[in-house]
Amino acid sequence: MRTVQGELNKSLKKFLSLDKVKTVGAGRTDAGVHARGQVVHFDVDEVLWSKIKDPMYKFRRILPNDIQVRKVSIAHPDFDARYSALTRRYSYTISDAKDGVDPLNSRYVLDYRKKLDHHAMNKASKELIGLNDFYAFCKSREGSTTIRNLIKFNWSRKSDYVICEVIADAFCYSMVRGLVASIIQVGDGKRAESWPKEIMQKRKKITDLNVVPANALVLEEVTYPHPSKLKEQYEITRRLRKLEE
């Protein structure tokens, strides 16, 4: 399957004349998810890299049109695109227009066609903020924790579009899509505002809680601490998390 990472690795191998290049992203998004703010690092010999006079030009020339590198720089020795990250910010866009979504936007928007109460959605989302176990909203992976610090979970309306902004220190596999799916059921009146928090606290998989499609989800931004704090943040991220923290 064609992936952004695969295309990026291919281009790096080509203009660095290497047999293998390993890139590390800030997060591995679900298939079909878009990204405006993905951050990637890779290790390469300093002498070899110094010979590349204009890496941005190389990327523009080699990468396919649907992938763009916006900035290239030499990272701090302690930097790790994944484990040094402080926060990740995603957006999810829904159209609740009864006539359907604008076809020109359909690739990046969920076509829902049922009116959503974004005020009720905000009230339900607010109850999930903080350090919690989000097991009910994630697809389980052996050996990984589902405890995350949800920093912001907000909904706004622009005409027929209801837009989610969600920020956390990290996200479990399919966590954002599971959270959005639960809040939609509040927005269309199927569930009470207290329901998402109740299923979170019960820590049970809900059979009728399906994740929303990936196409409307966008990784918007990844933030990092000051270089002097990179090593400390790496160790914090790698540590197995507990709710008592």
QUIDA-V739345 format. One record per pair of residues at least 24 apart in sequence whose C-alpha atoms are under 7 Angstrom apart, sorted by the first residue. I is the first residue (numbers start at 1). J is the second residue. Records with the same first field share a line. If there is no record, write none. Layout:
BEGIN
I->J / J
END
This chain:
BEGIN
11->62 / 63
15->58
24->81 / 82
25->81 / 82
26->81 / 82
27->82
30->174 / 214
32->214 / 215
33->214 / 215 / 217 / 218
34->215 / 217 / 218 / 219
35->218 / 219 / 220
36->218 / 219 / 220
37->219 / 220 / 221 / 222
38->219 / 221 / 222
39->81 / 222
40->81
41->80 / 81
76->227
78->230 / 231
79->230
83->234 / 237 / 238
84->224 / 230 / 233 / 234
85->222 / 223 / 224
86->169 / 223 / 224 / 225
87->167 / 168 / 169 / 170 / 222 / 223
88->167 / 168 / 169 / 170 / 221 / 222 / 223
89->166 / 167 / 168 / 219 / 220 / 221 / 222
90->165 / 166 / 167 / 217 / 218 / 219 / 220
91->163 / 164 / 165 / 166 / 217 / 218 / 219 / 220
92->163 / 164 / 165 / 216 / 217 / 218
93->161 / 162 / 163 / 164 / 216
94->161 / 162 / 163
95->160 / 161 / 162
96->160 / 161
97->160
107->215
108->215 / 216
109->215 / 216
110->216
114->188
115->188
116->187 / 188
117->187 / 188
118->155 / 156 / 187
120->186 / 187 / 193
121->155 / 183 / 186 / 187
122->154 / 155
123->193
124->183 / 193 / 194 / 196
125->153 / 154 / 183
126->153
127->197
128->197
131->243
132->243
134->200
135->203
136->199 / 200 / 203 / 204 / 205
137->175 / 178 / 179
138->172 / 173 / 174 / 175 / 178
139->173 / 174
145->241
146->172
147->241
177->211 / 212
178->210 / 211 / 212
180->212
181->209 / 210 / 211 / 212
182->209
END
